[in-house]
Amino acid sequence: MSKRDKVKNVAQITKGKAEQAAGKKLGKPGLELDGTIDELKGNLKQAGEKVKDAFGK
């Protein structure tokens, strides 16, 4: 996994968590849902990169 991809994925996960927290705090379920989706996307990308690494790309 390239460091650049890892940083991008972690940034997306962090962004998602921040959106979730803001959505809860502000009472905006749409923002909270967007955050959940961003976090899941980041986690899936991380998993995909780990699989690539395991099989030698």
Secondary structure in CASP SS format (residue, H / E / C, confidence):
PFRMAT SS
TARGET T0000
AUTHOR 0000-0000-0000
METHOD secondary structure of the structure
MODEL  1
M C 1.00
S C 1.00
K H 1.00
R H 1.00
D H 1.00
K H 1.00
V H 1.00
K H 1.00
N H 1.00
V H 1.00
A H 1.00
Q H 1.00
I H 1.00
T H 1.00
K H 1.00
G H 1.00
K H 1.00
A H 1.00
E H 1.00
Q H 1.00
A H 1.00
A H 1.00
G H 1.00
K H 1.00
K H 1.00
L H 1.00
G C 1.00
K C 1.00
P H 1.00
G H 1.00
L H 1.00
E H 1.00
L H 1.00
D H 1.00
G H 1.00
T H 1.00
I H 1.00
D H 1.00
E H 1.00
L H 1.00
K H 1.00
G H 1.00
N H 1.00
L H 1.00
K H 1.00
Q H 1.00
A H 1.00
G H 1.00
E H 1.00
K H 1.00
V H 1.00
K H 1.00
D H 1.00
A H 1.00
F C 1.00
G C 1.00
K C 1.00
END
